[in-house]
């Protein structure tokens, strides 16, 4: 499956699962970039001197109606590919997970507290289940 199709399927499944009804024309940008550029974005916008697998840039107030330019998701190709390989996941499945994760951030979900993390992870699990993707947190829970 082409990566564009993987991304569209992940976001559309999240929209359906969350019952989102856009109130007008809606746009979400997804950037697949390299680790060096992701590092620059992370430094510029989060003041962190490292690359990361996914960044989200919301253009909505948290939990606001979905319309217009909702935000941007940036994926670091090398990091995502390396993580998928190390974790024994397919690249498309890992991209799907990170797109869902990034989209939830854009909507207003976060994982700064354990309560927020539990809610966000549960939504990710539910959406990924609808995509027939294994629970990405199952192994983490087993190793805790």
The first five atom37 places (N, CA, C, CB, O) and aatype in JSON, in Angstrom:
{
  "aatype": [20, 20, 20, 20, 20, 20, 20, 20, 20, 20, 20, 20, 20, 20, 20, 20, 20, 20, 20, 20, 20, 20, 20, 20, 20, 20, 20, 20, 20, 20, 20, 20, 20, 20, 20, 20, 20, 20, 20, 20, 20, 20, 20, 20, 20, 20, 20, 20, 20, 20, 20, 20, 20, 20, 20, 20, 20, 20, 20, 20, 20, 20, 20, 20, 20, 20, 20, 20, 20, 20, 20, 20, 20, 20, 20, 20, 20, 20, 20, 20, 20, 20, 20, 20, 20, 20, 20, 20, 20, 20, 20, 20, 20, 20, 20, 20, 20, 20, 20, 20, 20, 20, 20, 20, 20, 20, 20, 20, 20, 20, 20, 20, 20, 20, 20, 20, 20, 20, 20, 20, 20, 20, 20, 20, 20, 20, 20, 20, 20, 20, 20, 20, 20, 20, 20, 20, 20, 20, 20, 20, 20, 20, 20, 20],
  "atom_mask": [
    [1, 1, 1, 1, 1],
    [1, 1, 1, 1, 1],
    [1, 1, 1, 1, 1],
    [1, 1, 1, 1, 1],
    [1, 1, 1, 1, 1],
    [1, 1, 1, 1, 1],
    [1, 1, 1, 1, 1],
    [1, 1, 1, 1, 1],
    [1, 1, 1, 1, 1],
    [1, 1, 1, 1, 1],
    [1, 1, 1, 1, 1],
    [1, 1, 1, 1, 1],
    [1, 1, 1, 1, 1],
    [1, 1, 1, 1, 1],
    [1, 1, 1, 1, 1],
    [1, 1, 1, 1, 1],
    [1, 1, 1, 1, 1],
    [1, 1, 1, 1, 1],
    [1, 1, 1, 1, 1],
    [1, 1, 1, 1, 1],
    [1, 1, 1, 1, 1],
    [1, 1, 1, 1, 1],
    [1, 1, 1, 1, 1],
    [1, 1, 1, 1, 1],
    [1, 1, 1, 1, 1],
    [1, 1, 1, 1, 1],
    [1, 1, 1, 1, 1],
    [1, 1, 1, 1, 1],
    [1, 1, 1, 1, 1],
    [1, 1, 1, 1, 1],
    [1, 1, 1, 1, 1],
    [1, 1, 1, 1, 1],
    [1, 1, 1, 1, 1],
    [1, 1, 1, 1, 1],
    [1, 1, 1, 1, 1],
    [1, 1, 1, 1, 1],
    [1, 1, 1, 1, 1],
    [1, 1, 1, 1, 1],
    [1, 1, 1, 1, 1],
    [1, 1, 1, 1, 1],
    [1, 1, 1, 1, 1],
    [1, 1, 1, 1, 1],
    [1, 1, 1, 1, 1],
    [1, 1, 1, 1, 1],
    [1, 1, 1, 1, 1],
    [1, 1, 1, 1, 1],
    [1, 1, 1, 1, 1],
    [1, 1, 1, 1, 1],
    [1, 1, 1, 1, 1],
    [1, 1, 1, 1, 1],
    [1, 1, 1, 1, 1],
    [1, 1, 1, 1, 1],
    [1, 1, 1, 1, 1],
    [1, 1, 1, 1, 1],
    [1, 1, 1, 1, 1],
    [1, 1, 1, 1, 1],
    [1, 1, 1, 1, 1],
    [1, 1, 1, 1, 1],
    [1, 1, 1, 1, 1],
    [1, 1, 1, 1, 1],
    [1, 1, 1, 1, 1],
    [1, 1, 1, 1, 1],
    [1, 1, 1, 1, 1],
    [1, 1, 1, 1, 1],
    [1, 1, 1, 1, 1],
    [1, 1, 1, 1, 1],
    [1, 1, 1, 1, 1],
    [1, 1, 1, 1, 1],
    [1, 1, 1, 1, 1],
    [1, 1, 1, 1, 1],
    [1, 1, 1, 1, 1],
    [1, 1, 1, 1, 1],
    [1, 1, 1, 1, 1],
    [1, 1, 1, 1, 1],
    [1, 1, 1, 1, 1],
    [1, 1, 1, 1, 1],
    [1, 1, 1, 1, 1],
    [1, 1, 1, 1, 1],
    [1, 1, 1, 1, 1],
    [1, 1, 1, 1, 1],
    [1, 1, 1, 1, 1],
    [1, 1, 1, 1, 1],
    [1, 1, 1, 1, 1],
    [1, 1, 1, 1, 1],
    [1, 1, 1, 1, 1],
    [1, 1, 1, 1, 1],
    [1, 1, 1, 1, 1],
    [1, 1, 1, 1, 1],
    [1, 1, 1, 1, 1],
    [1, 1, 1, 1, 1],
    [1, 1, 1, 1, 1],
    [1, 1, 1, 1, 1],
    [1, 1, 1, 1, 1],
    [1, 1, 1, 1, 1],
    [1, 1, 1, 1, 1],
    [1, 1, 1, 1, 1],
    [1, 1, 1, 1, 1],
    [1, 1, 1, 1, 1],
    [1, 1, 1, 1, 1],
    [1, 1, 1, 1, 1],
    [1, 1, 1, 1, 1],
    [1, 1, 1, 1, 1],
    [1, 1, 1, 1, 1],
    [1, 1, 1, 1, 1],
    [1, 1, 1, 1, 1],
    [1, 1, 1, 1, 1],
    [1, 1, 1, 1, 1],
    [1, 1, 1, 1, 1],
    [1, 1, 1, 1, 1],
    [1, 1, 1, 1, 1],
    [1, 1, 1, 1, 1],
    [1, 1, 1, 1, 1],
    [1, 1, 1, 1, 1],
    [1, 1, 1, 1, 1],
    [1, 1, 1, 1, 1],
    [1, 1, 1, 1, 1],
    [1, 1, 1, 1, 1],
    [1, 1, 1, 1, 1],
    [1, 1, 1, 1, 1],
    [1, 1, 1, 1, 1],
    [1, 1, 1, 1, 1],
    [1, 1, 1, 1, 1],
    [1, 1, 1, 1, 1],
    [1, 1, 1, 1, 1],
    [1, 1, 1, 1, 1],
    [1, 1, 1, 1, 1],
    [1, 1, 1, 1, 1],
    [1, 1, 1, 1, 1],
    [1, 1, 1, 1, 1],
    [1, 1, 1, 1, 1],
    [1, 1, 1, 1, 1],
    [1, 1, 1, 1, 1],
    [1, 1, 1, 1, 1],
    [1, 1, 1, 1, 1],
    [1, 1, 1, 1, 1],
    [1, 1, 1, 1, 1],
    [1, 1, 1, 1, 1],
    [1, 1, 1, 1, 1],
    [1, 1, 1, 1, 1],
    [1, 1, 1, 1, 1],
    [1, 1, 1, 1, 1],
    [1, 1, 1, 1, 1],
    [1, 1, 1, 1, 1],
    [1, 1, 1, 1, 1]
  ],
  "atom_positions": [
    [[0.86, -1.18, 0.0], [0.0, 0.0, 0.0], [0.9, 1.24, 0.0], [-0.97, 0.0, 1.24], [1.86, 1.31, 0.77]],
    [[0.6, 2.2, -0.84], [1.37, 3.44, -0.91], [1.26, 4.21, 0.4], [0.9, 4.31, -2.1], [0.22, 4.19, 1.05]],
    [[2.33, 4.9, 0.77], [2.37, 5.6, 2.04], [1.26, 6.64, 2.17], [3.71, 6.27, 2.22], [0.69, 6.81, 3.25]],
    [[0.95, 7.33, 1.09], [-0.15, 8.3, 1.14], [-1.45, 7.62, 1.53], [-0.3, 9.01, -0.23], [-2.22, 8.16, 2.32]],
    [[-1.71, 6.44, 0.99], [-2.92, 5.69, 1.33], [-2.91, 5.26, 2.79], [-3.07, 4.47, 0.43], [-3.95, 5.3, 3.45]],
    [[-1.75, 4.84, 3.28], [-1.6, 4.44, 4.68], [-1.96, 5.61, 5.6], [-0.15, 3.96, 4.96], [-2.71, 5.45, 6.56]],
    [[-1.43, 6.78, 5.29], [-1.67, 7.97, 6.11], [-3.14, 8.38, 6.05], [-0.78, 9.14, 5.63], [-3.75, 8.65, 7.09]],
    [[-3.71, 8.42, 4.86], [-5.13, 8.79, 4.73], [-6.03, 7.82, 5.47], [-5.53, 8.84, 3.25], [-6.99, 8.23, 6.13]],
    [[-5.73, 6.54, 5.37], [-6.54, 5.53, 6.05], [-6.46, 5.7, 7.57], [-6.09, 4.1, 5.66], [-7.47, 5.61, 8.26]],
    [[-5.27, 5.96, 8.09], [-5.1, 6.15, 9.53], [-5.88, 7.36, 10.03], [-3.61, 6.3, 9.88], [-6.6, 7.28, 11.02]],
    [[-5.74, 8.48, 9.34], [-6.43, 9.71, 9.77], [-7.93, 9.57, 9.61], [-5.92, 10.92, 8.97], [-8.69, 9.97, 10.5]],
    [[-8.38, 9.01, 8.5], [-9.82, 8.83, 8.3], [-10.43, 7.89, 9.33], [-10.1, 8.29, 6.91], [-11.55, 8.09, 9.78]],
    [[-9.69, 6.85, 9.71], [-10.18, 5.94, 10.74], [-10.27, 6.66, 12.08], [-9.25, 4.71, 10.86], [-11.23, 6.45, 12.83]],
    [[-9.3, 7.5, 12.39], [-9.35, 8.28, 13.63], [-10.56, 9.22, 13.61], [-8.04, 9.09, 13.81], [-11.28, 9.32, 14.61]],
    [[-10.79, 9.89, 12.5], [-11.93, 10.8, 12.38], [-13.23, 10.05, 12.61], [-11.95, 11.48, 10.99], [-14.1, 10.51, 13.36]],
    [[-13.37, 8.9, 11.98], [-14.58, 8.1, 12.13], [-14.74, 7.62, 13.57], [-14.55, 6.89, 11.17], [-15.82, 7.74, 14.15]],
    [[-13.67, 7.08, 14.14], [-13.74, 6.54, 15.5], [-14.11, 7.61, 16.52], [-12.39, 5.91, 15.88], [-14.88, 7.36, 17.45]],
    [[-13.58, 8.8, 16.34], [-13.83, 9.89, 17.27], [-15.15, 10.62, 16.99], [-12.69, 10.88, 17.23], [-15.54, 11.51, 17.75]],
    [[-15.81, 10.26, 15.91], [-17.09, 10.89, 15.57], [-16.93, 12.34, 15.16], [-18.03, 10.79, 16.72], [-17.84, 13.15, 15.37]],
    [[-15.8, 12.67, 14.59], [-15.55, 14.06, 14.17], [-16.36, 14.36, 12.92], [-14.03, 14.3, 13.91], [-16.37, 13.6, 11.96]],
    [[-17.03, 15.48, 12.96], [-17.79, 15.96, 11.82], [-17.25, 17.35, 11.47], [-19.34, 16.0, 12.12], [-17.68, 18.34, 12.06]],
    [[-16.31, 17.42, 10.52], [-15.77, 18.74, 10.17], [-16.9, 19.72, 9.82], [-14.79, 18.63, 8.98], [-17.89, 19.35, 9.17]],
    [[-16.74, 20.95, 10.27], [-17.78, 21.95, 10.05], [-17.56, 22.76, 8.79], [-17.85, 22.87, 11.23], [-18.25, 23.76, 8.57]],
    [[-16.62, 22.36, 7.98], [-16.32, 23.04, 6.72], [-15.1, 22.39, 6.09], [-16.09, 24.55, 6.93], [-14.63, 21.37, 6.58]],
    [[-14.6, 22.97, 5.01], [-13.38, 22.43, 4.39], [-12.26, 22.32, 5.43], [-12.92, 23.32, 3.19], [-12.06, 23.23, 6.23]],
    [[-11.55, 21.21, 5.41], [-10.56, 20.91, 6.44], [-9.27, 20.44, 5.8], [-11.1, 19.85, 7.42], [-9.29, 19.71, 4.81]],
    [[-8.14, 20.87, 6.36], [-6.84, 20.5, 5.81], [-5.89, 20.09, 6.92], [-6.25, 21.66, 4.99], [-5.79, 20.75, 7.95]],
    [[-5.2, 18.98, 6.69], [-4.15, 18.49, 7.57], [-2.94, 18.2, 6.7], [-4.6, 17.21, 8.37], [-3.05, 17.53, 5.68]],
    [[-1.8, 18.71, 7.09], [-0.56, 18.48, 6.35], [0.24, 17.4, 7.05], [0.27, 19.8, 6.23], [0.37, 17.41, 8.28]],
    [[0.78, 16.45, 6.27], [1.68, 15.43, 6.81], [2.98, 15.5, 6.02], [1.05, 14.0, 6.75], [2.99, 15.35, 4.8]],
    [[4.06, 15.73, 6.74], [5.4, 15.85, 6.15], [6.21, 14.63, 6.51], [6.11, 17.15, 6.63], [6.32, 14.28, 7.69]],
    [[6.78, 13.98, 5.52], [7.75, 12.91, 5.75], [9.12, 13.51, 5.44], [7.45, 11.62, 4.86], [9.42, 13.81, 4.28]],
    [[9.93, 13.67, 6.47], [11.2, 14.36, 6.31], [12.34, 13.49, 6.83], [11.17, 15.71, 7.05], [12.12, 12.35, 7.25]],
    [[13.54, 14.03, 6.8], [14.68, 13.26, 7.32], [14.97, 13.67, 8.76], [15.94, 13.47, 6.42], [14.42, 14.65, 9.27]],
    [[15.83, 12.9, 9.42], [16.12, 13.15, 10.83], [16.76, 14.52, 11.06], [17.04, 12.07, 11.37], [16.47, 15.16, 12.07]],
    [[17.61, 14.97, 10.15], [18.27, 16.26, 10.33], [17.25, 17.4, 10.33], [19.32, 16.49, 9.21], [17.32, 18.31, 11.16]],
    [[16.3, 17.35, 9.42], [15.27, 18.38, 9.37], [14.35, 18.29, 10.59], [14.45, 18.26, 8.08], [13.95, 19.31, 11.15]],
    [[14.01, 17.06, 10.99], [13.16, 16.88, 12.17], [13.87, 17.44, 13.41], [12.81, 15.37, 12.37], [13.24, 18.04, 14.28]],
    [[15.18, 17.25, 13.47], [15.98, 17.81, 14.56], [15.84, 19.33, 14.57], [17.47, 17.39, 14.43], [15.64, 19.93, 15.63]],
    [[15.95, 19.95, 13.41], [15.82, 21.42, 13.3], [14.43, 21.87, 13.77], [16.06, 21.88, 11.84], [14.31, 22.84, 14.51]],
    [[13.39, 21.16, 13.34], [12.03, 21.51, 13.76], [11.87, 21.37, 15.27], [10.99, 20.63, 13.03], [11.28, 22.23, 15.92]],
    [[12.4, 20.29, 15.81], [12.29, 20.04, 17.24], [13.04, 21.12, 18.04], [12.85, 18.65, 17.59], [12.56, 21.57, 19.08]],
    [[14.18, 21.54, 17.54], [14.95, 22.6, 18.2], [14.22, 23.94, 18.11], [16.36, 22.72, 17.58], [14.14, 24.68, 19.09]],
    [[13.7, 24.24, 16.93], [13.03, 25.52, 16.71], [11.75, 25.65, 17.51], [12.74, 25.71, 15.24], [11.49, 26.7, 18.1]],
    [[10.93, 24.61, 17.53], [9.59, 24.72, 18.1], [9.45, 24.15, 19.5], [8.63, 24.04, 17.21], [8.53, 24.52, 20.23]],
    [[10.37, 23.26, 19.89], [10.26, 22.65, 21.22], [11.52, 22.84, 22.05], [9.96, 21.16, 21.08], [11.6, 22.4, 23.2]],
    [[12.52, 23.5, 21.46], [13.8, 23.76, 22.13], [14.46, 22.48, 22.62], [13.59, 24.72, 23.29], [15.07, 22.45, 23.69]],
    [[14.32, 21.42, 21.83], [14.96, 20.13, 22.14], [15.99, 19.84, 21.06], [13.9, 18.97, 22.24], [15.68, 19.9, 19.87]],
    [[17.19, 19.52, 21.48], [18.3, 19.32, 20.55], [18.43, 17.85, 20.14], [19.6, 19.8, 21.18], [19.46, 17.21, 20.36]],
    [[17.37, 17.33, 19.55], [17.38, 15.95, 19.07], [16.29, 15.79, 18.02], [17.17, 14.94, 20.25], [15.4, 16.63, 17.89]],
    [[16.4, 14.71, 17.29], [15.31, 14.36, 16.39], [14.26, 13.62, 17.21], [15.82, 13.49, 15.18], [14.51, 13.27, 18.36]],
    [[13.13, 13.4, 16.64], [12.06, 12.64, 17.28], [11.24, 12.01, 16.16], [11.17, 13.54, 18.21], [11.3, 12.47, 15.02]],
    [[10.5, 10.99, 16.47], [9.77, 10.28, 15.41], [8.62, 11.11, 14.83], [9.22, 8.98, 15.95], [8.43, 11.12, 13.61]],
    [[7.88, 11.81, 15.67], [6.72, 12.57, 15.18], [6.63, 13.9, 15.93], [5.41, 11.76, 15.34], [6.88, 13.98, 17.14]],
    [[6.27, 14.93, 15.19], [5.96, 16.24, 15.76], [4.57, 16.64, 15.27], [7.04, 17.32, 15.37], [4.19, 16.33, 14.14]],
    [[3.84, 17.32, 16.13], [2.51, 17.83, 15.76], [2.47, 19.32, 16.01], [1.39, 17.1, 16.56], [2.98, 19.82, 17.01]],
    [[1.87, 20.01, 15.08], [1.72, 21.46, 15.19], [0.25, 21.79, 14.99], [2.62, 22.21, 14.15], [-0.23, 21.85, 13.85]],
    [[-0.46, 22.0, 16.08], [-1.9, 22.25, 16.03], [-2.19, 23.68, 15.6], [-2.55, 21.97, 17.39], [-1.48, 24.61, 16.0]],
    [[-3.21, 23.83, 14.8], [-3.72, 25.15, 14.42], [-5.11, 25.37, 15.01], [-3.74, 25.31, 12.88], [-5.78, 26.36, 14.71]],
    [[-5.53, 24.42, 15.83], [-6.83, 24.49, 16.51], [-6.62, 24.72, 17.99], [-7.65, 23.19, 16.27], [-5.59, 24.35, 18.55]],
    [[-7.61, 25.32, 18.63], [-7.62, 25.31, 20.08], [-7.95, 23.88, 20.5], [-8.67, 26.35, 20.67], [-8.65, 23.18, 19.77]],
    [[-7.45, 23.42, 21.65], [-7.75, 22.05, 22.06], [-9.26, 21.76, 22.08], [-7.18, 21.79, 23.44], [-10.05, 22.51, 22.65]],
    [[-9.61, 20.66, 21.43], [-10.97, 20.14, 21.37], [-11.96, 21.09, 20.69], [-11.45, 19.82, 22.76], [-13.16, 21.02, 20.94]],
    [[-11.45, 21.99, 19.85], [-12.3, 22.91, 19.09], [-12.92, 22.16, 17.9], [-11.48, 24.15, 18.6], [-12.44, 21.08, 17.53]],
    [[-13.97, 22.72, 17.31], [-14.52, 22.11, 16.1], [-13.43, 21.98, 15.03], [-15.71, 22.94, 15.56], [-12.55, 22.83, 14.91]],
    [[-13.52, 20.92, 14.27], [-12.52, 20.64, 13.24], [-12.95, 21.28, 11.94], [-12.32, 19.11, 13.06], [-13.93, 20.87, 11.32]],
    [[-12.2, 22.29, 11.53], [-12.46, 22.99, 10.28], [-11.24, 23.8, 9.9], [-13.72, 23.89, 10.39], [-10.43, 24.16, 10.76]],
    [[-11.1, 24.1, 8.61], [-9.97, 24.89, 8.14], [-8.67, 24.13, 8.26], [-9.88, 26.19, 8.92], [-8.65, 22.9, 8.21]],
    [[-7.58, 24.87, 8.42], [-6.27, 24.26, 8.6], [-6.18, 23.79, 10.05], [-5.11, 25.28, 8.25], [-6.12, 24.6, 10.97]],
    [[-6.18, 22.47, 10.25], [-6.17, 21.94, 11.61], [-4.76, 21.76, 12.15], [-6.9, 20.62, 11.66], [-4.56, 21.79, 13.37]],
    [[-3.78, 21.56, 11.27], [-2.41, 21.44, 11.75], [-1.52, 20.66, 10.83], [-2.41, 20.81, 13.08], [-1.88, 20.32, 9.7]],
    [[-0.32, 20.37, 11.34], [0.72, 19.68, 10.59], [1.28, 18.54, 11.44], [1.85, 20.66, 10.16], [1.43, 18.67, 12.66]],
    [[1.59, 17.45, 10.78], [2.29, 16.33, 11.41], [3.58, 16.13, 10.62], [1.4, 15.01, 11.43], [3.56, 16.09, 9.39]],
    [[4.68, 16.0, 11.33], [5.98, 15.77, 10.7], [6.55, 14.45, 11.2], [6.96, 16.95, 10.98], [6.66, 14.23, 12.41]],
    [[6.9, 13.57, 10.27], [7.48, 12.27, 10.59], [8.93, 12.21, 10.12], [6.65, 11.13, 9.94], [9.23, 12.59, 8.99]],
    [[9.82, 11.74, 10.98], [11.24, 11.6, 10.65], [11.45, 10.2, 10.07], [12.15, 11.84, 11.9], [11.42, 9.21, 10.8]],
    [[11.67, 10.13, 8.77], [11.74, 8.84, 8.07], [12.74, 7.87, 8.69], [12.11, 9.08, 6.62], [12.38, 6.73, 8.99]],
    [[13.98, 8.3, 8.88], [15.0, 7.37, 9.38], [14.64, 6.84, 10.77], [16.37, 8.05, 9.42], [14.78, 5.65, 11.04]],
    [[14.18, 7.72, 11.63], [13.81, 7.3, 12.98], [12.63, 6.34, 12.95], [13.46, 8.52, 13.84], [12.65, 5.32, 13.63]],
    [[11.62, 6.66, 12.16], [10.44, 5.8, 12.07], [10.82, 4.43, 11.52], [9.36, 6.46, 11.19], [10.36, 3.4, 12.03]],
    [[11.64, 4.4, 10.48], [12.06, 3.12, 9.89], [12.88, 2.31, 10.88], [12.88, 3.36, 8.6], [12.69, 1.1, 11.0]],
    [[13.8, 2.96, 11.6], [14.64, 2.26, 12.57], [13.78, 1.71, 13.72], [15.73, 3.21, 13.12], [13.97, 0.57, 14.14]],
    [[12.84, 2.52, 14.23], [11.97, 2.06, 15.31], [11.14, 0.86, 14.86], [11.05, 3.19, 15.78], [11.01, -0.13, 15.59]],
    [[10.58, 0.94, 13.67], [9.76, -0.17, 13.16], [10.58, -1.45, 13.12], [9.2, 0.16, 11.75], [10.11, -2.51, 13.54]],
    [[11.8, -1.35, 12.61], [12.65, -2.53, 12.52], [13.0, -3.07, 13.91], [13.94, -2.2, 11.75], [12.89, -4.27, 14.15]],
    [[13.41, -2.2, 14.82], [13.8, -2.62, 16.16], [12.63, -3.22, 16.94], [14.37, -1.45, 16.93], [12.82, -4.13, 17.75]],
    [[11.43, -2.71, 16.7], [10.25, -3.16, 17.43], [9.5, -4.28, 16.7], [9.32, -2.0, 17.66], [8.46, -4.74, 17.17]],
    [[10.02, -4.72, 15.54], [9.39, -5.81, 14.8], [8.03, -5.46, 14.23], [9.26, -7.0, 15.69], [7.14, -6.31, 14.14]],
    [[7.87, -4.21, 13.84], [6.61, -3.72, 13.26], [6.84, -3.44, 11.78], [6.1, -2.44, 14.0], [7.96, -3.2, 11.35]],
    [[5.76, -3.48, 11.02], [5.9, -3.05, 9.64], [6.0, -1.53, 9.61], [4.71, -3.57, 8.77], [5.44, -0.84, 10.46]],
    [[6.7, -1.01, 8.62], [6.82, 0.44, 8.46], [5.45, 1.1, 8.31], [7.71, 0.78, 7.24], [5.19, 2.1, 8.98]],
    [[4.55, 0.58, 7.46], [3.22, 1.2, 7.35], [2.43, 1.19, 8.66], [2.41, 0.48, 6.29], [1.73, 2.16, 8.96]],
    [[2.54, 0.12, 9.44], [1.83, 0.09, 10.72], [2.37, 1.14, 11.68], [1.93, -1.3, 11.36], [1.61, 1.79, 12.39]],
    [[3.69, 1.3, 11.7], [4.28, 2.29, 12.6], [3.92, 3.71, 12.15], [5.82, 2.12, 12.66], [3.62, 4.57, 12.98]],
    [[3.95, 3.95, 10.85], [3.53, 5.26, 10.32], [2.08, 5.53, 10.71], [3.69, 5.31, 8.78], [1.74, 6.63, 11.13]],
    [[1.22, 4.52, 10.57], [-0.2, 4.68, 10.95], [-0.32, 5.08, 12.42], [-0.99, 3.37, 10.7], [-1.04, 6.01, 12.76]],
    [[0.4, 4.37, 13.28], [0.35, 4.68, 14.7], [0.8, 6.11, 14.97], [1.22, 3.69, 15.49], [0.14, 6.84, 15.71]],
    [[1.91, 6.51, 14.38], [2.42, 7.86, 14.64], [1.51, 8.94, 14.06], [3.82, 8.0, 14.06], [1.41, 10.02, 14.64]],
    [[0.86, 8.66, 12.95], [-0.11, 9.63, 12.4], [-1.31, 9.77, 13.34], [-0.58, 9.19, 10.99], [-1.79, 10.88, 13.58]],
    [[-1.8, 8.66, 13.85], [-2.92, 8.7, 14.81], [-2.47, 9.47, 16.06], [-3.4, 7.25, 15.19], [-3.2, 10.33, 16.55]],
    [[-1.29, 9.16, 16.57], [-0.75, 9.83, 17.76], [-0.65, 11.34, 17.51], [0.64, 9.24, 18.13], [-1.09, 12.15, 18.32]],
    [[-0.06, 11.71, 16.38], [0.09, 13.12, 16.05], [-1.25, 13.82, 15.87], [0.91, 13.28, 14.81], [-1.42, 14.96, 16.3]],
    [[-2.19, 13.14, 15.25], [-3.51, 13.73, 15.03], [-4.23, 13.95, 16.36], [-4.36, 12.82, 14.11], [-4.89, 14.98, 16.54]],
    [[-4.11, 13.01, 17.28], [-4.72, 13.2, 18.6], [-4.13, 14.41, 19.3], [-4.54, 11.94, 19.47], [-4.85, 15.16, 19.96]],
    [[-2.82, 14.62, 19.16], [-2.2, 15.84, 19.72], [-2.83, 17.08, 19.1], [-0.67, 15.83, 19.49], [-3.14, 18.04, 19.81]],
    [[-3.0, 17.07, 17.8], [-3.58, 18.23, 17.12], [-4.98, 18.53, 17.65], [-3.63, 17.99, 15.6], [-5.36, 19.7, 17.76]],
    [[-5.72, 17.5, 17.97], [-7.08, 17.68, 18.48], [-7.11, 18.19, 19.92], [-7.84, 16.38, 18.4], [-8.12, 18.73, 20.36]],
    [[-6.0, 18.02, 20.65], [-5.94, 18.51, 22.02], [-5.55, 17.47, 23.05], [-7.23, 19.08, 22.4], [-5.38, 17.8, 24.22]],
    [[-5.41, 16.21, 22.64], [-5.0, 15.17, 23.58], [-3.51, 15.29, 23.86], [-5.34, 13.76, 23.02], [-2.74, 15.76, 23.01]],
    [[-3.1, 14.86, 25.06], [-1.69, 14.92, 25.42], [-1.38, 13.78, 26.37], [-1.33, 16.28, 26.05], [-2.26, 13.01, 26.74]],
    [[-0.12, 13.68, 26.77], [0.31, 12.62, 27.69], [1.27, 13.17, 28.73], [0.96, 11.47, 26.91], [2.26, 12.53, 29.09]],
    [[0.96, 14.37, 29.22], [1.81, 15.01, 30.22], [1.59, 14.43, 31.62], [1.57, 16.51, 30.23], [2.51, 14.41, 32.44]],
    [[0.38, 13.97, 31.89], [0.08, 13.3, 33.16], [-0.28, 11.85, 32.86], [-1.09, 14.03, 33.93], [-0.6, 11.51, 31.72]],
    [[-0.23, 11.0, 33.87], [-0.56, 9.59, 33.63], [-2.02, 9.44, 33.23], [-0.28, 8.76, 34.88], [-2.35, 8.55, 32.44]],
    [[-2.9, 10.26, 33.75], [-4.32, 10.2, 33.37], [-4.5, 10.57, 31.89], [-5.16, 11.15, 34.26], [-5.22, 9.9, 31.16]],
    [[-3.84, 11.65, 31.47], [-3.89, 12.04, 30.05], [-3.3, 10.96, 29.16], [-3.15, 13.37, 29.83], [-3.85, 10.64, 28.1]],
    [[-2.17, 10.41, 29.59], [-1.5, 9.36, 28.81], [-2.4, 8.14, 28.67], [-0.17, 8.96, 29.46], [-2.51, 7.57, 27.58]],
    [[-3.05, 7.74, 29.75], [-3.95, 6.58, 29.7], [-5.08, 6.81, 28.7], [-4.53, 6.29, 31.09], [-5.4, 5.92, 27.92]],
    [[-5.68, 8.0, 28.73], [-6.78, 8.32, 27.82], [-6.31, 8.31, 26.37], [-7.39, 9.7, 28.17], [-6.96, 7.74, 25.49]],
    [[-5.17, 8.96, 26.12], [-4.65, 9.04, 24.76], [-4.24, 7.65, 24.25], [-3.44, 10.0, 24.71], [-4.56, 7.3, 23.11]],
    [[-3.56, 6.89, 25.06], [-3.15, 5.54, 24.65], [-4.36, 4.65, 24.39], [-2.26, 4.9, 25.72], [-4.34, 3.84, 23.46]],
    [[-5.41, 4.79, 25.19], [-6.62, 3.99, 24.97], [-7.24, 4.34, 23.62], [-7.64, 4.2, 26.11], [-7.66, 3.45, 22.88]],
    [[-7.32, 5.62, 23.29], [-7.85, 6.02, 21.99], [-6.99, 5.48, 20.86], [-7.95, 7.55, 21.9], [-7.5, 5.01, 19.85]],
    [[-5.68, 5.56, 21.03], [-4.77, 5.02, 20.01], [-5.02, 3.52, 19.81], [-3.3, 5.27, 20.4], [-5.11, 3.05, 18.68]],
    [[-5.13, 2.79, 20.91], [-5.38, 1.35, 20.82], [-6.67, 1.06, 20.06], [-5.46, 0.73, 22.23], [-6.71, 0.19, 19.19]],
    [[-7.72, 1.8, 20.38], [-9.03, 1.59, 19.74], [-8.96, 1.88, 18.24], [-10.1, 2.47, 20.39], [-9.48, 1.11, 17.43]],
    [[-8.33, 2.98, 17.89], [-8.22, 3.35, 16.47], [-7.35, 2.35, 15.72], [-7.64, 4.78, 16.32], [-7.69, 1.93, 14.61]],
    [[-6.24, 1.96, 16.32], [-5.35, 0.99, 15.68], [-6.02, -0.37, 15.55], [-4.04, 0.86, 16.46], [-5.8, -1.09, 14.57]],
    [[-6.83, -0.74, 16.52], [-7.59, -1.99, 16.42], [-8.51, -1.95, 15.2], [-8.41, -2.25, 17.72], [-8.63, -2.93, 14.48]],
    [[-9.15, -0.8, 14.98], [-10.01, -0.64, 13.81], [-9.21, -0.74, 12.51], [-10.74, 0.71, 13.87], [-9.75, -1.12, 11.47]],
    [[-7.93, -0.4, 12.57], [-7.04, -0.52, 11.42], [-6.39, -1.9, 11.32], [-5.95, 0.55, 11.5], [-5.6, -2.17, 10.42]],
    [[-6.74, -2.78, 12.27], [-6.16, -4.13, 12.37], [-4.65, -4.09, 12.57], [-6.49, -4.94, 11.1], [-3.89, -4.85, 11.97]],
    [[-4.23, -3.17, 13.46], [-2.83, -3.02, 13.83], [-2.7, -3.4, 15.3], [-2.31, -1.56, 13.58], [-3.49, -2.97, 16.14]],
    [[-1.69, -4.2, 15.61], [-1.47, -4.65, 16.99], [-1.25, -3.47, 17.93], [-0.27, -5.59, 17.05], [-0.75, -2.42, 17.53]],
    [[-1.62, -3.67, 19.19], [-1.46, -2.68, 20.24], [0.02, -2.32, 20.4], [-2.03, -3.2, 21.57], [0.81, -3.17, 20.8]],
    [[0.4, -1.08, 20.1], [1.82, -0.7, 20.2], [2.31, -0.59, 21.64], [2.05, 0.61, 19.5], [3.52, -0.53, 21.88]],
    [[1.39, -0.57, 22.6], [1.77, -0.43, 24.0], [1.76, -1.76, 24.75], [0.85, 0.53, 24.69], [2.14, -1.8, 25.92]],
    [[1.34, -2.83, 24.11], [1.23, -4.14, 24.77], [2.58, -4.61, 25.31], [0.67, -5.18, 23.79], [2.66, -5.03, 26.46]],
    [[3.62, -4.54, 24.5], [4.94, -4.99, 24.95], [5.48, -4.1, 26.05], [5.91, -5.01, 23.78], [6.14, -4.59, 26.97]],
    [[5.2, -2.8, 25.96], [5.63, -1.87, 27.01], [5.0, -2.25, 28.32], [5.28, -0.4, 26.64], [5.66, -2.27, 29.36]],
    [[3.69, -2.55, 28.3], [2.97, -2.93, 29.52], [3.53, -4.21, 30.1], [1.47, -3.09, 29.23], [3.64, -4.34, 31.32]],
    [[3.9, -5.17, 29.25], [4.44, -6.44, 29.72], [5.8, -6.27, 30.37], [4.53, -7.42, 28.58], [6.16, -7.02, 31.27]],
    [[6.56, -5.26, 29.91], [7.91, -5.05, 30.42], [7.92, -4.09, 31.62], [8.8, -4.51, 29.31], [8.98, -3.86, 32.21]],
    [[6.79, -3.55, 31.98], [6.74, -2.56, 33.09], [6.81, -3.23, 34.44], [5.47, -1.72, 33.01], [6.79, -2.56, 35.47]]
  ]
}
